[in-house]
Amino acid sequence: MPHLDYSGRAIRFVNRFPVLNGLLTQINFWIIANLILAVLLHFMYSTVNENIRLPLPPKRDPISSSPSYSVLFTVPY
């Protein structure tokens, strides 16, 4: 297997496609930044949830949670 010089290939790529290199740098930065933000928001939510019990939001469809609703659509065999 021949030795692959990745640094030389990277330098050639940067010199050949400078706009694409800048675009890929921005994409990589924002992916990493959003992952870090998601982790921080998860930790903040879990600490707030441990200290303050937030009430659950009300159910949107009270019909689907009632037991008699499922009886209406049962088909006898």
mmCIF file of the N, C-alpha and C atoms, coordinates in Angstrom:
data_MODEL
# 
_entry.id   MODEL 
# 
loop_
_atom_site.group_PDB 
_atom_site.id 
_atom_site.type_symbol 
_atom_site.label_atom_id 
_atom_site.label_alt_id 
_atom_site.label_comp_id 
_atom_site.label_asym_id 
_atom_site.label_entity_id 
_atom_site.label_seq_id 
_atom_site.pdbx_PDB_ins_code 
_atom_site.Cartn_x 
_atom_site.Cartn_y 
_atom_site.Cartn_z 
_atom_site.occupancy 
_atom_site.B_iso_or_equiv 
_atom_site.pdbx_formal_charge 
_atom_site.auth_seq_id 
_atom_site.auth_comp_id 
_atom_site.auth_asym_id 
_atom_site.auth_atom_id 
_atom_site.pdbx_PDB_model_num 
ATOM 1   N N  . MET A 1 1  ? 0.845   -1.171  0.000  1.00 0.00 ? 1  MET A N  1 
ATOM 2   C CA . MET A 1 1  ? 0.000   0.000   0.000  1.00 0.00 ? 1  MET A CA 1 
ATOM 3   C C  . MET A 1 1  ? 0.893   1.238   0.000  1.00 0.00 ? 1  MET A C  1 
ATOM 4   N N  . PRO A 1 2  ? 0.678   2.120   -0.963 1.00 0.00 ? 2  PRO A N  1 
ATOM 5   C CA . PRO A 1 2  ? 1.549   3.300   -1.039 1.00 0.00 ? 2  PRO A CA 1 
ATOM 6   C C  . PRO A 1 2  ? 1.253   4.277   0.098  1.00 0.00 ? 2  PRO A C  1 
ATOM 7   N N  . HIS A 1 3  ? 2.272   5.036   0.440  1.00 0.00 ? 3  HIS A N  1 
ATOM 8   C CA . HIS A 1 3  ? 2.129   6.040   1.494  1.00 0.00 ? 3  HIS A CA 1 
ATOM 9   C C  . HIS A 1 3  ? 1.293   7.203   0.961  1.00 0.00 ? 3  HIS A C  1 
ATOM 10  N N  . LEU A 1 4  ? 0.235   7.557   1.677  1.00 0.00 ? 4  LEU A N  1 
ATOM 11  C CA . LEU A 1 4  ? -0.649  8.652   1.254  1.00 0.00 ? 4  LEU A CA 1 
ATOM 12  C C  . LEU A 1 4  ? -0.291  9.908   2.044  1.00 0.00 ? 4  LEU A C  1 
ATOM 13  N N  . ASP A 1 5  ? 0.042   10.948  1.320  1.00 0.00 ? 5  ASP A N  1 
ATOM 14  C CA . ASP A 1 5  ? 0.410   12.220  1.945  1.00 0.00 ? 5  ASP A CA 1 
ATOM 15  C C  . ASP A 1 5  ? -0.837  13.103  2.001  1.00 0.00 ? 5  ASP A C  1 
ATOM 16  N N  . TYR A 1 6  ? -1.557  13.025  3.124  1.00 0.00 ? 6  TYR A N  1 
ATOM 17  C CA . TYR A 1 6  ? -2.802  13.774  3.245  1.00 0.00 ? 6  TYR A CA 1 
ATOM 18  C C  . TYR A 1 6  ? -2.567  15.273  3.368  1.00 0.00 ? 6  TYR A C  1 
ATOM 19  N N  . SER A 1 7  ? -1.469  15.678  3.972  1.00 0.00 ? 7  SER A N  1 
ATOM 20  C CA . SER A 1 7  ? -1.220  17.119  4.100  1.00 0.00 ? 7  SER A CA 1 
ATOM 21  C C  . SER A 1 7  ? -0.968  17.740  2.724  1.00 0.00 ? 7  SER A C  1 
ATOM 22  N N  . GLY A 1 8  ? -0.278  17.042  1.861  1.00 0.00 ? 8  GLY A N  1 
ATOM 23  C CA . GLY A 1 8  ? -0.064  17.559  0.510  1.00 0.00 ? 8  GLY A CA 1 
ATOM 24  C C  . GLY A 1 8  ? -1.354  17.626  -0.285 1.00 0.00 ? 8  GLY A C  1 
ATOM 25  N N  . ARG A 1 9  ? -2.212  16.609  -0.097 1.00 0.00 ? 9  ARG A N  1 
ATOM 26  C CA . ARG A 1 9  ? -3.504  16.629  -0.782 1.00 0.00 ? 9  ARG A CA 1 
ATOM 27  C C  . ARG A 1 9  ? -4.381  17.760  -0.247 1.00 0.00 ? 9  ARG A C  1 
ATOM 28  N N  . ALA A 1 10 ? -4.311  18.013  1.052  1.00 0.00 ? 10 ALA A N  1 
ATOM 29  C CA . ALA A 1 10 ? -5.108  19.093  1.640  1.00 0.00 ? 10 ALA A CA 1 
ATOM 30  C C  . ALA A 1 10 ? -4.637  20.449  1.147  1.00 0.00 ? 10 ALA A C  1 
ATOM 31  N N  . ILE A 1 11 ? -3.327  20.633  1.040  1.00 0.00 ? 11 ILE A N  1 
ATOM 32  C CA . ILE A 1 11 ? -2.801  21.914  0.549  1.00 0.00 ? 11 ILE A CA 1 
ATOM 33  C C  . ILE A 1 11 ? -3.205  22.131  -0.909 1.00 0.00 ? 11 ILE A C  1 
ATOM 34  N N  . ARG A 1 12 ? -3.160  21.080  -1.720 1.00 0.00 ? 12 ARG A N  1 
ATOM 35  C CA . ARG A 1 12 ? -3.599  21.204  -3.109 1.00 0.00 ? 12 ARG A CA 1 
ATOM 36  C C  . ARG A 1 12 ? -5.079  21.535  -3.194 1.00 0.00 ? 12 ARG A C  1 
ATOM 37  N N  . PHE A 1 13 ? -5.904  20.927  -2.329 1.00 0.00 ? 13 PHE A N  1 
ATOM 38  C CA . PHE A 1 13 ? -7.343  21.197  -2.327 1.00 0.00 ? 13 PHE A CA 1 
ATOM 39  C C  . PHE A 1 13 ? -7.624  22.647  -1.947 1.00 0.00 ? 13 PHE A C  1 
ATOM 40  N N  . VAL A 1 14 ? -6.923  23.145  -0.926 1.00 0.00 ? 14 VAL A N  1 
ATOM 41  C CA . VAL A 1 14 ? -7.114  24.532  -0.478 1.00 0.00 ? 14 VAL A CA 1 
ATOM 42  C C  . VAL A 1 14 ? -6.720  25.505  -1.582 1.00 0.00 ? 14 VAL A C  1 
ATOM 43  N N  . ASN A 1 15 ? -5.629  25.225  -2.252 1.00 0.00 ? 15 ASN A N  1 
ATOM 44  C CA . ASN A 1 15 ? -5.174  26.123  -3.317 1.00 0.00 ? 15 ASN A CA 1 
ATOM 45  C C  . ASN A 1 15 ? -6.053  26.040  -4.553 1.00 0.00 ? 15 ASN A C  1 
ATOM 46  N N  . ARG A 1 16 ? -6.622  24.871  -4.817 1.00 0.00 ? 16 ARG A N  1 
ATOM 47  C CA . ARG A 1 16 ? -7.427  24.711  -6.028 1.00 0.00 ? 16 ARG A CA 1 
ATOM 48  C C  . ARG A 1 16 ? -8.849  25.215  -5.849 1.00 0.00 ? 16 ARG A C  1 
ATOM 49  N N  . PHE A 1 17 ? -9.445  25.025  -4.666 1.00 0.00 ? 17 PHE A N  1 
ATOM 50  C CA . PHE A 1 17 ? -10.839 25.413  -4.399 1.00 0.00 ? 17 PHE A CA 1 
ATOM 51  C C  . PHE A 1 17 ? -10.913 26.273  -3.136 1.00 0.00 ? 17 PHE A C  1 
ATOM 52  N N  . PRO A 1 18 ? -10.524 27.543  -3.203 1.00 0.00 ? 18 PRO A N  1 
ATOM 53  C CA . PRO A 1 18 ? -10.535 28.347  -1.966 1.00 0.00 ? 18 PRO A CA 1 
ATOM 54  C C  . PRO A 1 18 ? -11.946 28.646  -1.451 1.00 0.00 ? 18 PRO A C  1 
ATOM 55  N N  . VAL A 1 19 ? -12.899 28.861  -2.343 1.00 0.00 ? 19 VAL A N  1 
ATOM 56  C CA . VAL A 1 19 ? -14.267 29.167  -1.900 1.00 0.00 ? 19 VAL A CA 1 
ATOM 57  C C  . VAL A 1 19 ? -14.900 27.932  -1.267 1.00 0.00 ? 19 VAL A C  1 
ATOM 58  N N  . LEU A 1 20 ? -14.721 26.781  -1.895 1.00 0.00 ? 20 LEU A N  1 
ATOM 59  C CA . LEU A 1 20 ? -15.265 25.550  -1.339 1.00 0.00 ? 20 LEU A CA 1 
ATOM 60  C C  . LEU A 1 20 ? -14.611 25.228  0.004  1.00 0.00 ? 20 LEU A C  1 
ATOM 61  N N  . ASN A 1 21 ? -13.335 25.515  0.135  1.00 0.00 ? 21 ASN A N  1 
ATOM 62  C CA . ASN A 1 21 ? -12.647 25.293  1.406  1.00 0.00 ? 21 ASN A CA 1 
ATOM 63  C C  . ASN A 1 21 ? -13.245 26.178  2.502  1.00 0.00 ? 21 ASN A C  1 
ATOM 64  N N  . GLY A 1 22 ? -13.501 27.436  2.196  1.00 0.00 ? 22 GLY A N  1 
ATOM 65  C CA . GLY A 1 22 ? -14.121 28.326  3.184  1.00 0.00 ? 22 GLY A CA 1 
ATOM 66  C C  . GLY A 1 22 ? -15.527 27.885  3.538  1.00 0.00 ? 22 GLY A C  1 
ATOM 67  N N  . LEU A 1 23 ? -16.275 27.433  2.544  1.00 0.00 ? 23 LEU A N  1 
ATOM 68  C CA . LEU A 1 23 ? -17.634 26.958  2.792  1.00 0.00 ? 23 LEU A CA 1 
ATOM 69  C C  . LEU A 1 23 ? -17.632 25.714  3.669  1.00 0.00 ? 23 LEU A C  1 
ATOM 70  N N  . LEU A 1 24 ? -16.757 24.774  3.392  1.00 0.00 ? 24 LEU A N  1 
ATOM 71  C CA . LEU A 1 24 ? -16.675 23.566  4.207  1.00 0.00 ? 24 LEU A CA 1 
ATOM 72  C C  . LEU A 1 24 ? -16.199 23.867  5.623  1.00 0.00 ? 24 LEU A C  1 
ATOM 73  N N  . THR A 1 25 ? -15.336 24.859  5.763  1.00 0.00 ? 25 THR A N  1 
ATOM 74  C CA . THR A 1 25 ? -14.903 25.263  7.105  1.00 0.00 ? 25 THR A CA 1 
ATOM 75  C C  . THR A 1 25 ? -16.086 25.822  7.899  1.00 0.00 ? 25 THR A C  1 
ATOM 76  N N  . GLN A 1 26 ? -16.915 26.649  7.264  1.00 0.00 ? 26 GLN A N  1 
ATOM 77  C CA . GLN A 1 26 ? -18.095 27.195  7.941  1.00 0.00 ? 26 GLN A CA 1 
ATOM 78  C C  . GLN A 1 26 ? -19.085 26.099  8.304  1.00 0.00 ? 26 GLN A C  1 
ATOM 79  N N  . ILE A 1 27 ? -19.298 25.154  7.384  1.00 0.00 ? 27 ILE A N  1 
ATOM 80  C CA . ILE A 1 27 ? -20.239 24.061  7.656  1.00 0.00 ? 27 ILE A CA 1 
ATOM 81  C C  . ILE A 1 27 ? -19.759 23.236  8.836  1.00 0.00 ? 27 ILE A C  1 
ATOM 82  N N  . ASN A 1 28 ? -18.488 22.879  8.852  1.00 0.00 ? 28 ASN A N  1 
ATOM 83  C CA . ASN A 1 28 ? -17.953 22.097  9.969  1.00 0.00 ? 28 ASN A CA 1 
ATOM 84  C C  . ASN A 1 28 ? -18.048 22.857  11.282 1.00 0.00 ? 28 ASN A C  1 
ATOM 85  N N  . PHE A 1 29 ? -17.769 24.155  11.259 1.00 0.00 ? 29 PHE A N  1 
ATOM 86  C CA . PHE A 1 29 ? -17.844 24.958  12.479 1.00 0.00 ? 29 PHE A CA 1 
ATOM 87  C C  . PHE A 1 29 ? -19.264 24.977  13.027 1.00 0.00 ? 29 PHE A C  1 
ATOM 88  N N  . TRP A 1 30 ? -20.265 25.217  12.165 1.00 0.00 ? 30 TRP A N  1 
ATOM 89  C CA . TRP A 1 30 ? -21.634 25.341  12.655 1.00 0.00 ? 30 TRP A CA 1 
ATOM 90  C C  . TRP A 1 30 ? -22.212 24.004  13.084 1.00 0.00 ? 30 TRP A C  1 
ATOM 91  N N  . ILE A 1 31 ? -21.765 22.908  12.485 1.00 0.00 ? 31 ILE A N  1 
ATOM 92  C CA . ILE A 1 31 ? -22.207 21.592  12.958 1.00 0.00 ? 31 ILE A CA 1 
ATOM 93  C C  . ILE A 1 31 ? -21.689 21.356  14.374 1.00 0.00 ? 31 ILE A C  1 
ATOM 94  N N  . ILE A 1 32 ? -20.421 21.626  14.593 1.00 0.00 ? 32 ILE A N  1 
ATOM 95  C CA . ILE A 1 32 ? -19.840 21.440  15.927 1.00 0.00 ? 32 ILE A CA 1 
ATOM 96  C C  . ILE A 1 32 ? -20.473 22.398  16.932 1.00 0.00 ? 32 ILE A C  1 
ATOM 97  N N  . ALA A 1 33 ? -20.695 23.666  16.527 1.00 0.00 ? 33 ALA A N  1 
ATOM 98  C CA . ALA A 1 33 ? -21.294 24.647  17.437 1.00 0.00 ? 33 ALA A CA 1 
ATOM 99  C C  . ALA A 1 33 ? -22.717 24.237  17.831 1.00 0.00 ? 33 ALA A C  1 
ATOM 100 N N  . ASN A 1 34 ? -23.505 23.731  16.885 1.00 0.00 ? 34 ASN A N  1 
ATOM 101 C CA . ASN A 1 34 ? -24.870 23.310  17.206 1.00 0.00 ? 34 ASN A CA 1 
ATOM 102 C C  . ASN A 1 34 ? -24.894 22.052  18.056 1.00 0.00 ? 34 ASN A C  1 
ATOM 103 N N  . LEU A 1 35 ? -23.946 21.156  17.862 1.00 0.00 ? 35 LEU A N  1 
ATOM 104 C CA . LEU A 1 35 ? -23.868 19.986  18.739 1.00 0.00 ? 35 LEU A CA 1 
ATOM 105 C C  . LEU A 1 35 ? -23.536 20.384  20.170 1.00 0.00 ? 35 LEU A C  1 
ATOM 106 N N  . ILE A 1 36 ? -22.599 21.303  20.331 1.00 0.00 ? 36 ILE A N  1 
ATOM 107 C CA . ILE A 1 36 ? -22.256 21.785  21.676 1.00 0.00 ? 36 ILE A CA 1 
ATOM 108 C C  . ILE A 1 36 ? -23.450 22.494  22.303 1.00 0.00 ? 36 ILE A C  1 
ATOM 109 N N  . LEU A 1 37 ? -24.171 23.293  21.515 1.00 0.00 ? 37 LEU A N  1 
ATOM 110 C CA . LEU A 1 37 ? -25.366 23.967  22.027 1.00 0.00 ? 37 LEU A CA 1 
ATOM 111 C C  . LEU A 1 37 ? -26.425 22.957  22.458 1.00 0.00 ? 37 LEU A C  1 
ATOM 112 N N  . ALA A 1 38 ? -26.623 21.904  21.682 1.00 0.00 ? 38 ALA A N  1 
ATOM 113 C CA . ALA A 1 38 ? -27.611 20.885  22.041 1.00 0.00 ? 38 ALA A CA 1 
ATOM 114 C C  . ALA A 1 38 ? -27.224 20.177  23.329 1.00 0.00 ? 38 ALA A C  1 
ATOM 115 N N  . VAL A 1 39 ? -25.949 19.886  23.504 1.00 0.00 ? 39 VAL A N  1 
ATOM 116 C CA . VAL A 1 39 ? -25.497 19.232  24.742 1.00 0.00 ? 39 VAL A CA 1 
ATOM 117 C C  . VAL A 1 39 ? -25.700 20.159  25.935 1.00 0.00 ? 39 VAL A C  1 
ATOM 118 N N  . LEU A 1 40 ? -25.358 21.435  25.774 1.00 0.00 ? 40 LEU A N  1 
ATOM 119 C CA . LEU A 1 40 ? -25.554 22.388  26.875 1.00 0.00 ? 40 LEU A CA 1 
ATOM 120 C C  . LEU A 1 40 ? -27.033 22.554  27.217 1.00 0.00 ? 40 LEU A C  1 
ATOM 121 N N  . LEU A 1 41 ? -27.892 22.619  26.206 1.00 0.00 ? 41 LEU A N  1 
ATOM 122 C CA . LEU A 1 41 ? -29.328 22.735  26.470 1.00 0.00 ? 41 LEU A CA 1 
ATOM 123 C C  . LEU A 1 41 ? -29.864 21.482  27.154 1.00 0.00 ? 41 LEU A C  1 
ATOM 124 N N  . HIS A 1 42 ? -29.361 20.327  26.782 1.00 0.00 ? 42 HIS A N  1 
ATOM 125 C CA . HIS A 1 42 ? -29.786 19.089  27.431 1.00 0.00 ? 42 HIS A CA 1 
ATOM 126 C C  . HIS A 1 42 ? -29.388 19.100  28.906 1.00 0.00 ? 42 HIS A C  1 
ATOM 127 N N  . PHE A 1 43 ? -28.138 19.485  29.196 1.00 0.00 ? 43 PHE A N  1 
ATOM 128 C CA . PHE A 1 43 ? -27.704 19.537  30.593 1.00 0.00 ? 43 PHE A CA 1 
ATOM 129 C C  . PHE A 1 43 ? -28.480 20.584  31.385 1.00 0.00 ? 43 PHE A C  1 
ATOM 130 N N  . MET A 1 44 ? -28.765 21.724  30.760 1.00 0.00 ? 44 MET A N  1 
ATOM 131 C CA . MET A 1 44 ? -29.523 22.759  31.459 1.00 0.00 ? 44 MET A CA 1 
ATOM 132 C C  . MET A 1 44 ? -30.947 22.281  31.733 1.00 0.00 ? 44 MET A C  1 
ATOM 133 N N  . TYR A 1 45 ? -31.561 21.619  30.767 1.00 0.00 ? 45 TYR A N  1 
ATOM 134 C CA . TYR A 1 45 ? -32.909 21.105  30.990 1.00 0.00 ? 45 TYR A CA 1 
ATOM 135 C C  . TYR A 1 45 ? -32.928 20.050  32.089 1.00 0.00 ? 45 TYR A C  1 
ATOM 136 N N  . SER A 1 46 ? -31.926 19.161  32.074 1.00 0.00 ? 46 SER A N  1 
ATOM 137 C CA . SER A 1 46 ? -31.925 18.107  33.086 1.00 0.00 ? 46 SER A CA 1 
ATOM 138 C C  . SER A 1 46 ? -31.688 18.668  34.486 1.00 0.00 ? 46 SER A C  1 
ATOM 139 N N  . THR A 1 47 ? -30.883 19.717  34.625 1.00 0.00 ? 47 THR A N  1 
ATOM 140 C CA . THR A 1 47 ? -30.696 20.307  35.956 1.00 0.00 ? 47 THR A CA 1 
ATOM 141 C C  . THR A 1 47 ? -31.930 21.077  36.396 1.00 0.00 ? 47 THR A C  1 
ATOM 142 N N  . VAL A 1 48 ? -32.570 21.778  35.494 1.00 0.00 ? 48 VAL A N  1 
ATOM 143 C CA . VAL A 1 48 ? -33.804 22.484  35.850 1.00 0.00 ? 48 VAL A CA 1 
ATOM 144 C C  . VAL A 1 48 ? -34.888 21.477  36.192 1.00 0.00 ? 48 VAL A C  1 
ATOM 145 N N  . ASN A 1 49 ? -34.947 20.389  35.456 1.00 0.00 ? 49 ASN A N  1 
ATOM 146 C CA . ASN A 1 49 ? -35.966 19.374  35.706 1.00 0.00 ? 49 ASN A CA 1 
ATOM 147 C C  . ASN A 1 49 ? -35.739 18.692  37.053 1.00 0.00 ? 49 ASN A C  1 
ATOM 148 N N  . GLU A 1 50 ? -34.502 18.548  37.481 1.00 0.00 ? 50 GLU A N  1 
ATOM 149 C CA . GLU A 1 50 ? -34.227 17.956  38.795 1.00 0.00 ? 50 GLU A CA 1 
ATOM 150 C C  . GLU A 1 50 ? -34.636 18.891  39.929 1.00 0.00 ? 50 GLU A C  1 
ATOM 151 N N  . ASN A 1 51 ? -34.452 20.183  39.747 1.00 0.00 ? 51 ASN A N  1 
ATOM 152 C CA . ASN A 1 51 ? -34.709 21.148  40.816 1.00 0.00 ? 51 ASN A CA 1 
ATOM 153 C C  . ASN A 1 51 ? -36.137 21.670  40.831 1.00 0.00 ? 51 ASN A C  1 
ATOM 154 N N  . ILE A 1 52 ? -36.729 21.849  39.680 1.00 0.00 ? 52 ILE A N  1 
ATOM 155 C CA . ILE A 1 52 ? -38.083 22.393  39.570 1.00 0.00 ? 52 ILE A CA 1 
ATOM 156 C C  . ILE A 1 52 ? -38.902 21.444  38.721 1.00 0.00 ? 52 ILE A C  1 
ATOM 157 N N  . ARG A 1 53 ? -39.927 20.870  39.299 1.00 0.00 ? 53 ARG A N  1 
ATOM 158 C CA . ARG A 1 53 ? -40.791 19.978  38.537 1.00 0.00 ? 53 ARG A CA 1 
ATOM 159 C C  . ARG A 1 53 ? -41.750 20.818  37.688 1.00 0.00 ? 53 ARG A C  1 
ATOM 160 N N  . LEU A 1 54 ? -41.562 20.761  36.381 1.00 0.00 ? 54 LEU A N  1 
ATOM 161 C CA . LEU A 1 54 ? -42.421 21.512  35.479 1.00 0.00 ? 54 LEU A CA 1 
ATOM 162 C C  . LEU A 1 54 ? -43.659 20.688  35.171 1.00 0.00 ? 54 LEU A C  1 
ATOM 163 N N  . PRO A 1 55 ? -44.852 21.317  35.147 1.00 0.00 ? 55 PRO A N  1 
ATOM 164 C CA . PRO A 1 55 ? -46.058 20.546  34.834 1.00 0.00 ? 55 PRO A CA 1 
ATOM 165 C C  . PRO A 1 55 ? -46.060 20.136  33.359 1.00 0.00 ? 55 PRO A C  1 
ATOM 166 N N  . LEU A 1 56 ? -46.625 18.981  33.114 1.00 0.00 ? 56 LEU A N  1 
ATOM 167 C CA . LEU A 1 56 ? -46.727 18.524  31.737 1.00 0.00 ? 56 LEU A CA 1 
ATOM 168 C C  . LEU A 1 56 ? -47.780 19.335  30.997 1.00 0.00 ? 56 LEU A C  1 
ATOM 169 N N  . PRO A 1 57 ? -47.592 19.566  29.712 1.00 0.00 ? 57 PRO A N  1 
ATOM 170 C CA . PRO A 1 57 ? -48.611 20.306  28.958 1.00 0.00 ? 57 PRO A CA 1 
ATOM 171 C C  . PRO A 1 57 ? -49.882 19.463  28.837 1.00 0.00 ? 57 PRO A C  1 
ATOM 172 N N  . PRO A 1 58 ? -51.043 20.108  28.712 1.00 0.00 ? 58 PRO A N  1 
ATOM 173 C CA . PRO A 1 58 ? -52.282 19.333  28.600 1.00 0.00 ? 58 PRO A CA 1 
ATOM 174 C C  . PRO A 1 58 ? -52.314 18.559  27.286 1.00 0.00 ? 58 PRO A C  1 
ATOM 175 N N  . LYS A 1 59 ? -53.036 17.449  27.299 1.00 0.00 ? 59 LYS A N  1 
ATOM 176 C CA . LYS A 1 59 ? -53.148 16.642  26.089 1.00 0.00 ? 59 LYS A CA 1 
ATOM 177 C C  . LYS A 1 59 ? -54.002 17.384  25.071 1.00 0.00 ? 59 LYS A C  1 
ATOM 178 N N  . ARG A 1 60 ? -53.645 17.263  23.825 1.00 0.00 ? 60 ARG A N  1 
ATOM 179 C CA . ARG A 1 60 ? -54.365 17.994  22.784 1.00 0.00 ? 60 ARG A CA 1 
ATOM 180 C C  . ARG A 1 60 ? -55.664 17.302  22.392 1.00 0.00 ? 60 ARG A C  1 
ATOM 181 N N  . ASP A 1 61 ? -55.678 15.981  22.420 1.00 0.00 ? 61 ASP A N  1 
ATOM 182 C CA . ASP A 1 61 ? -56.843 15.246  21.963 1.00 0.00 ? 61 ASP A CA 1 
ATOM 183 C C  . ASP A 1 61 ? -57.388 14.399  23.105 1.00 0.00 ? 61 ASP A C  1 
ATOM 184 N N  . PRO A 1 62 ? -58.362 14.921  23.871 1.00 0.00 ? 62 PRO A N  1 
ATOM 185 C CA . PRO A 1 62 ? -58.855 14.140  25.007 1.00 0.00 ? 62 PRO A CA 1 
ATOM 186 C C  . PRO A 1 62 ? -59.659 12.922  24.565 1.00 0.00 ? 62 PRO A C  1 
ATOM 187 N N  . ILE A 1 63 ? -60.138 12.898  23.330 1.00 0.00 ? 63 ILE A N  1 
ATOM 188 C CA . ILE A 1 63 ? -60.944 11.761  22.858 1.00 0.00 ? 63 ILE A CA 1 
ATOM 189 C C  . ILE A 1 63 ? -60.081 10.512  22.732 1.00 0.00 ? 63 ILE A C  1 
ATOM 190 N N  . SER A 1 64 ? -58.858 10.654  22.236 1.00 0.00 ? 64 SER A N  1 
ATOM 191 C CA . SER A 1 64 ? -58.017 9.483   22.028 1.00 0.00 ? 64 SER A CA 1 
ATOM 192 C C  . SER A 1 64 ? -57.571 8.852   23.337 1.00 0.00 ? 64 SER A C  1 
ATOM 193 N N  . SER A 1 65 ? -57.596 9.600   24.430 1.00 0.00 ? 65 SER A N  1 
ATOM 194 C CA . SER A 1 65 ? -57.179 9.032   25.703 1.00 0.00 ? 65 SER A CA 1 
ATOM 195 C C  . SER A 1 65 ? -58.340 8.380   26.455 1.00 0.00 ? 65 SER A C  1 
ATOM 196 N N  . SER A 1 66 ? -59.565 8.573   25.990 1.00 0.00 ? 66 SER A N  1 
ATOM 197 C CA . SER A 1 66 ? -60.690 7.957   26.698 1.00 0.00 ? 66 SER A CA 1 
ATOM 198 C C  . SER A 1 66 ? -60.833 6.505   26.263 1.00 0.00 ? 66 SER A C  1 
ATOM 199 N N  . PRO A 1 67 ? -61.164 5.599   27.203 1.00 0.00 ? 67 PRO A N  1 
ATOM 200 C CA . PRO A 1 67 ? -61.263 4.181   26.851 1.00 0.00 ? 67 PRO A CA 1 
ATOM 201 C C  . PRO A 1 67 ? -62.482 3.858   25.996 1.00 0.00 ? 67 PRO A C  1 
ATOM 202 N N  . SER A 1 68 ? -63.557 4.650   26.084 1.00 0.00 ? 68 SER A N  1 
ATOM 203 C CA . SER A 1 68 ? -64.768 4.340   25.325 1.00 0.00 ? 68 SER A CA 1 
ATOM 204 C C  . SER A 1 68 ? -64.597 4.626   23.836 1.00 0.00 ? 68 SER A C  1 
ATOM 205 N N  . TYR A 1 69 ? -63.624 5.445   23.475 1.00 0.00 ? 69 TYR A N  1 
ATOM 206 C CA . TYR A 1 69 ? -63.395 5.779   22.068 1.00 0.00 ? 69 TYR A CA 1 
ATOM 207 C C  . TYR A 1 69 ? -62.939 4.555   21.296 1.00 0.00 ? 69 TYR A C  1 
ATOM 208 N N  . SER A 1 70 ? -62.113 3.709   21.894 1.00 0.00 ? 70 SER A N  1 
ATOM 209 C CA . SER A 1 70 ? -61.626 2.531   21.197 1.00 0.00 ? 70 SER A CA 1 
ATOM 210 C C  . SER A 1 70 ? -62.712 1.470   21.070 1.00 0.00 ? 70 SER A C  1 
ATOM 211 N N  . VAL A 1 71 ? -63.704 1.506   21.947 1.00 0.00 ? 71 VAL A N  1 
ATOM 212 C CA . VAL A 1 71 ? -64.787 0.540   21.874 1.00 0.00 ? 71 VAL A CA 1 
ATOM 213 C C  . VAL A 1 71 ? -65.664 0.801   20.656 1.00 0.00 ? 71 VAL A C  1 
ATOM 214 N N  . LEU A 1 72 ? -65.757 2.049   20.234 1.00 0.00 ? 72 LEU A N  1 
ATOM 215 C CA . LEU A 1 72 ? -66.608 2.383   19.097 1.00 0.00 ? 72 LEU A CA 1 
ATOM 216 C C  . LEU A 1 72 ? -66.101 1.770   17.793 1.00 0.00 ? 72 LEU A C  1 
ATOM 217 N N  . PHE A 1 73 ? -64.810 1.543   17.688 1.00 0.00 ? 73 PHE A N  1 
ATOM 218 C CA . PHE A 1 73 ? -64.237 1.082   16.436 1.00 0.00 ? 73 PHE A CA 1 
ATOM 219 C C  . PHE A 1 73 ? -63.797 -0.374  16.479 1.00 0.00 ? 73 PHE A C  1 
ATOM 220 N N  . THR A 1 74 ? -64.241 -1.134  17.451 1.00 0.00 ? 74 THR A N  1 
ATOM 221 C CA . THR A 1 74 ? -63.896 -2.552  17.464 1.00 0.00 ? 74 THR A CA 1 
ATOM 222 C C  . THR A 1 74 ? -64.852 -3.293  16.544 1.00 0.00 ? 74 THR A C  1 
ATOM 223 N N  . VAL A 1 75 ? -64.331 -4.241  15.802 1.00 0.00 ? 75 VAL A N  1 
ATOM 224 C CA . VAL A 1 75 ? -65.118 -5.001  14.852 1.00 0.00 ? 75 VAL A CA 1 
ATOM 225 C C  . VAL A 1 75 ? -65.282 -6.410  15.407 1.00 0.00 ? 75 VAL A C  1 
ATOM 226 N N  . PRO A 1 76 ? -66.533 -6.839  15.645 1.00 0.00 ? 76 PRO A N  1 
ATOM 227 C CA . PRO A 1 76 ? -66.721 -8.209  16.149 1.00 0.00 ? 76 PRO A CA 1 
ATOM 228 C C  . PRO A 1 76 ? -66.472 -9.220  15.030 1.00 0.00 ? 76 PRO A C  1 
ATOM 229 N N  . TYR A 1 77 ? -65.891 -10.364 15.388 1.00 0.00 ? 77 TYR A N  1 
ATOM 230 C CA . TYR A 1 77 ? -65.616 -11.402 14.402 1.00 0.00 ? 77 TYR A CA 1 
ATOM 231 C C  . TYR A 1 77 ? -66.660 -12.476 14.472 1.00 0.00 ? 77 TYR A C  1 
# 
